[in-house]
């Protein structure tokens, strides 16, 4: 699993053994980027991106999703390859989140 920060070119790598990606939280700890650090826990399986992780913040502005990058769904993100992970902020009322249907549309 590779987590690439959008600034400073930071790359964090981690391996979780004997655990399922759909049941294990991922701890992100990138020095200097405290606003994105924390535990991201699986909230569902997107039909296109795979497992979707969520870090629930105290406010909508600090709540983040960790998802696999797909060029077709993330045209605003540059310098990533399909399969890398990106952080997506939430937009309550505009995001469409239907975990039971495997559908996550993050604005």
Secondary structure, 3 states (H helix, E strand, C coil): CEEECCCCCCEEECCCCCCCCCCCCEEECCCCCHHHCEEEEEEEEECCCEEEEEECCCCHHHCEEEEECCCCCCCCCCCCCCCCEEEEECCCCCCEEEHHHCEEECC
